[in-house]
Amino acid sequence: MTTVMEVLGSQDAPAGIVTIAPEDTVVTAARTMRQHNIGCLVVADADGRITGIISERDITGRVVARLADPAKTLVRDVMTNPVVTCAREASLTEVQGLMHKCRIRHVAVVDHGIPVGMVSTRQIVARQLVEEGEMRNVAMLSLAKLAESRDPETGAHLERVREFTRILALRLSRLERYADCLDQRVVELMRVTSVLHDIGKVGIPDSVLLKPGRLDETEFEIMKTHAEIGARTLELALQVLPDADFLRMARDIAGFHHERFDGKGYPCKLAGERIPLPARIFAVADVYDALVSKRVYKKAFTHTVAKNIIIEGKGTQFDPDVVQAFLECQEEFHIVACENEDYALAVAVT
């Protein structure tokens, strides 16, 4: 359970309360807020007693909106009174309930009656979003590691393809046609959800998944079902949490990263832009890592060989725009590939 003081302690500025006198003008209040990079001040009298609070919202709503003269308007004329307080040990849920009940956006934090900080709705929401994101990422990585644990050949595959995906999506976002759909949030979401691309492998029999060599035609057909299994599993989760964007993106990557741009892939034989963009981006990242990694049936290919294979797949296996983006950031791919011990060894002996 996160407490109020944990939120205050995570701020760049000290958690102490900044005060202003009731007789000061709102101009002084606004200047003080800007100086301390805060949105609220505690109003204290000459004896140090708290008499109210004044926020940016008070100044905007009660002074600017009414065309009053800020230089002549005193803090005491626009401050909110009384001040609502909470203990430093209070949970964020408790403080949110207090804010909702009192219809306020700021609460003073006190310790044995002494004010030690202010907490706002913005700070609480920001902290909750961070915690939710951390829990989501840990959960996804744990699920991905579960699938990976059944396929020991993959090694650090998850970490590498996650980085390849980020690099590729960032490069593609520079194109005008992708700028809106590949903003910073989407790129980060793509990076963290890409680790679930092979979650469907938990449903593949060990006799196929762990076979020490190439799969025959029947075995390959069984292996191909991992895309459908993964998509179906994540779709069930999405039905429970329909607003979870990360589940929708994870489903699209898991279900469609083996589709081909020419429509000859699996499981749905989608073609062109009918394949979700995250899956088209991830397809290049995934194939590149497979090419530069050692497998029981092949050695690790060099970056040049892998690059040429991807170029050959432009417009057939891969989206031409994604291949072009790959060529523009291929050096970054090579740097990540060099962190793979199998790749580094293969390059050293060639």
C-alpha positions in Angstrom: 0.0 0.0 0.0 1.5 3.3 -1.1 1.4 6.1 1.5 1.2 9.9 1.0 4.8 10.4 2.2 6.1 8.0 -0.4 4.5 10.2 -3.0 6.0 13.3 -1.5 9.4 11.6 -1.1 9.4 10.9 -4.9 9.2 14.5 -5.9 12.2 16.4 -7.2 11.6 19.2 -4.7 11.6 18.8 -0.9 8.3 17.7 0.7 8.1 20.8 3.0 5.2 23.2 2.7 5.7 26.6 1.1 3.7 29.3 2.9 2.5 32.8 2.1 0.8 35.5 4.2 -2.9 36.3 3.9 -1.9 40.0 3.2 0.2 39.1 0.2 -1.1 39.7 -3.2 -2.0 37.0 -5.7 0.8 38.3 -7.9 3.3 37.3 -5.1 1.5 34.0 -4.7 1.8 33.2 -8.4 5.4 34.2 -8.5 6.1 32.0 -5.4 4.4 29.0 -7.1 6.4 29.4 -10.2 9.7 29.8 -8.3 9.1 26.5 -6.4 7.4 24.8 -9.4 4.3 23.9 -7.3 0.6 24.4 -7.9 -0.5 25.3 -4.3 0.6 27.4 -1.3 -0.4 27.2 2.4 -1.6 30.5 3.8 -0.2 31.1 7.3 -0.7 34.1 9.6 2.0 35.9 11.6 1.9 33.2 14.3 2.5 30.4 11.8 -1.1 29.1 12.1 -2.5 27.7 8.9 -5.5 29.7 7.8 -6.1 28.3 4.3 -4.6 27.4 0.9 -4.3 29.1 -2.4 -3.9 27.3 -5.7 -3.3 28.1 -9.4 -7.0 27.2 -9.9 -8.0 29.8 -7.2 -6.1 32.5 -9.0 -7.4 31.6 -12.4 -11.0 31.1 -11.4 -11.4 33.9 -8.9 -9.1 36.6 -10.2 -8.3 36.3 -13.9 -11.7 35.0 -14.9 -13.4 37.9 -13.1 -11.0 40.5 -14.5 -9.9 41.5 -11.1 -6.6 43.3 -10.6 -4.1 40.7 -9.3 -1.8 43.4 -8.0 -4.6 44.6 -5.7 -6.2 41.3 -4.9 -5.1 39.8 -1.6 -4.5 36.1 -0.9 -7.0 36.1 1.9 -9.7 37.2 -0.5 -9.4 34.1 -2.8 -7.9 31.4 -0.5 -9.8 28.2 0.3 -10.6 27.7 4.0 -10.5 25.5 5.9 -7.5 23.4 5.1 -8.1 19.6 4.8 -5.3 17.6 6.2 -4.2 13.9 6.3 -1.6 11.9 8.2 1.6 11.0 6.4 0.8 7.4 6.9 -2.5 7.7 5.0 -2.9 5.6 1.8 -3.5 7.1 -1.6 -6.9 5.5 -1.7 -7.9 7.2 1.6 -6.6 10.6 0.4 -8.5 10.2 -2.9 -11.7 9.5 -1.0 -11.1 12.6 1.2 -10.5 14.8 -1.9 -13.7 13.4 -3.5 -15.8 14.0 -0.4 -14.5 17.5 0.1 -14.4 18.3 -3.6 -10.8 19.6 -3.4 -7.6 19.0 -5.3 -5.0 19.5 -2.6 -4.6 18.1 0.9 -2.0 19.2 3.5 0.0 16.4 5.0 0.7 16.7 8.8 2.8 14.9 11.3 1.7 15.3 14.9 -0.1 18.5 13.9 2.9 19.9 12.0 2.5 20.4 8.3 5.2 18.5 6.3 3.9 18.7 2.7 1.1 19.1 0.2 -0.3 16.3 -2.0 -2.4 17.0 -5.2 -4.7 14.8 -7.3 -2.2 15.2 -10.1 0.6 13.7 -8.0 -1.5 10.8 -6.9 -2.7 9.9 -10.4 0.8 10.1 -11.7 2.1 7.7 -9.0 -0.7 5.3 -9.6 -0.1 5.3 -13.4 3.6 4.5 -12.7 2.7 1.6 -10.3 0.1 0.2 -12.7 2.7 0.3 -15.6 5.3 -1.4 -13.4 2.9 -4.1 -12.4 1.8 -4.6 -16.0 5.4 -4.9 -17.3 6.4 -7.3 -14.6 3.3 -9.5 -15.3 4.0 -9.5 -19.0 7.7 -10.3 -18.6 6.8 -13.1 -16.2 4.3 -14.7 -18.6 6.9 -14.4 -21.4 9.6 -16.0 -19.3 7.2 -18.8 -18.6 6.9 -19.5 -22.3 10.6 -19.0 -22.8 11.5 -21.4 -20.1 10.1 -24.3 -22.2 12.4 -23.3 -25.1 16.0 -23.0 -23.7 17.4 -22.2 -27.1 16.0 -18.7 -27.1 18.3 -17.4 -24.3 18.2 -13.6 -24.1 15.9 -13.5 -27.2 13.1 -11.6 -25.3 15.4 -8.8 -24.3 17.0 -8.4 -27.7 13.7 -8.4 -29.7 12.3 -5.9 -27.3 15.1 -3.5 -28.1 15.0 -4.3 -31.8 11.2 -3.5 -31.8 11.8 -0.1 -30.0 14.6 0.9 -32.4 12.5 0.0 -35.5 9.3 1.7 -34.3 11.1 4.9 -33.4 12.7 5.0 -36.8 9.4 4.4 -38.6 7.7 7.1 -36.5 9.9 9.7 -38.3 7.8 9.1 -41.4 4.9 11.5 -41.7 2.4 8.7 -42.4 3.3 7.0 -39.2 3.9 10.0 -36.9 0.4 10.0 -35.4 0.0 6.2 -34.8 3.6 5.7 -33.5 3.8 8.3 -30.8 6.1 7.9 -27.7 3.4 6.0 -25.7 2.7 3.6 -28.5 6.4 2.9 -29.1 6.9 2.1 -25.4 3.8 -0.1 -25.3 5.1 -2.0 -28.4 8.4 -2.5 -26.7 7.0 -3.9 -23.5 4.2 -6.0 -25.1 6.6 -7.6 -27.7 7.8 -10.0 -25.0 4.5 -11.9 -25.3 4.9 -12.7 -28.9 5.5 -16.4 -28.3 3.2 -16.9 -25.3 1.3 -19.4 -27.3 4.2 -21.8 -27.2 3.0 -22.9 -23.7 0.4 -24.9 -25.7 2.9 -26.7 -28.0 3.9 -30.3 -27.0 7.4 -30.8 -25.8 8.0 -33.4 -28.5 7.7 -30.6 -31.1 8.9 -27.6 -29.1 12.1 -29.2 -27.8 12.9 -31.3 -30.8 16.8 -31.2 -31.3 16.7 -30.4 -35.0 14.5 -29.3 -37.9 10.7 -30.0 -37.7 9.1 -32.2 -40.3 6.0 -30.9 -42.1 3.5 -32.3 -39.6 5.5 -31.0 -36.6 5.8 -27.6 -38.3 2.0 -27.4 -38.7 1.7 -28.0 -35.0 4.3 -25.4 -34.2 2.5 -22.8 -36.3 -0.5 -23.1 -34.0 1.3 -21.2 -31.3 0.3 -17.9 -33.0 -3.4 -18.7 -32.8 -3.0 -20.1 -29.2 -1.3 -16.9 -28.1 -3.9 -14.6 -29.8 -6.8 -16.6 -28.4 -5.3 -16.5 -24.8 -4.8 -12.7 -24.9 -8.2 -12.2 -26.5 -9.8 -13.9 -23.5 -7.9 -11.5 -21.2 -9.0 -8.6 -23.4 -12.6 -9.5 -23.0 -12.2 -9.1 -19.2 -10.3 -5.8 -19.6 -11.6 -4.3 -22.9 -9.9 -1.0 -22.3 -6.4 -2.5 -21.8 -4.4 -1.3 -24.8 -1.4 -3.4 -23.9 -3.5 -6.6 -24.2 -4.8 -5.6 -27.6 -1.3 -4.8 -28.9 0.1 -8.0 -27.3 -2.7 -10.0 -29.0 -2.0 -8.4 -32.4 1.8 -9.1 -32.1 1.4 -12.7 -30.8 -1.3 -13.6 -33.4 0.0 -11.9 -36.5 3.8 -11.6 -36.4 4.1 -14.7 -38.7 1.8 -13.2 -41.4 3.5 -12.2 -44.6 3.0 -8.9 -46.5 2.1 -10.9 -49.6 -0.6 -12.9 -47.8 1.2 -16.2 -47.7 1.9 -16.3 -43.9 -0.1 -17.8 -41.0 -2.4 -18.2 -39.2 -4.9 -16.0 -41.2 -3.1 -15.3 -44.4 -3.5 -11.5 -44.0 -1.8 -9.3 -46.5 -0.5 -5.7 -46.6 -1.9 -3.2 -44.2 -4.6 -5.7 -43.1 -1.7 -7.0 -40.8 -1.6 -4.8 -37.7 1.3 -2.4 -37.8 2.9 -3.6 -34.5 3.0 -7.2 -36.0 4.6 -5.9 -39.2 7.2 -4.1 -37.2 7.9 -7.0 -34.9 8.1 -9.5 -37.8 11.4 -7.8 -38.9 12.8 -7.6 -35.4 12.0 -11.3 -34.7 13.4 -12.6 -38.0 16.6 -10.6 -37.6 17.2 -12.0 -34.2 16.5 -15.5 -35.3 19.0 -15.1 -38.2 21.9 -13.7 -36.0 21.3 -16.3 -33.3 22.5 -19.9 -33.1 20.1 -22.7 -33.4 20.5 -26.5 -33.2 20.0 -26.7 -37.0 22.1 -23.6 -38.0 24.9 -21.3 -36.9 24.5 -17.6 -36.2 24.5 -15.6 -39.5 26.5 -12.4 -39.7 24.7 -9.0 -39.7 25.4 -8.6 -43.5 23.8 -12.0 -44.3 20.8 -11.2 -42.1 20.4 -7.8 -43.6 20.4 -9.2 -47.2 17.8 -11.8 -46.3 15.5 -9.1 -44.9 16.1 -7.0 -48.1 15.1 -10.0 -50.2 11.9 -10.3 -48.2 10.9 -6.6 -48.9 7.4 -6.5 -50.3 6.9 -10.3 -50.0 7.6 -11.4 -46.4 8.0 -7.9 -45.0 6.3 -4.5 -45.2 8.6 -2.3 -47.5 8.3 0.7 -45.2 9.5 -1.4 -42.2 12.4 -2.8 -44.2 13.5 0.7 -45.2 13.3 1.7 -41.6 15.5 -1.3 -40.7 18.1 -0.3 -43.3 18.2 3.2 -41.8 18.9 1.9 -38.3 20.7 -1.3 -39.1 23.9 -0.2 -37.2 21.8 0.0 -34.0 20.6 -3.5 -34.7 24.2 -4.6 -35.1 25.2 -3.2 -31.8 22.5 -5.1 -30.0 23.3 -8.2 -31.9 26.9 -8.1 -30.7 25.6 -8.5 -27.2 24.6 -12.0 -28.2 27.6 -14.3 -27.3 26.7 -16.8 -30.1 26.6 -14.0 -32.7 29.9 -12.5 -31.4 31.6 -15.9 -31.6 30.2 -16.6 -35.1 31.5 -13.2 -36.4 34.9 -13.8 -34.7 35.5 -17.0 -36.6 34.4 -15.8 -40.0 
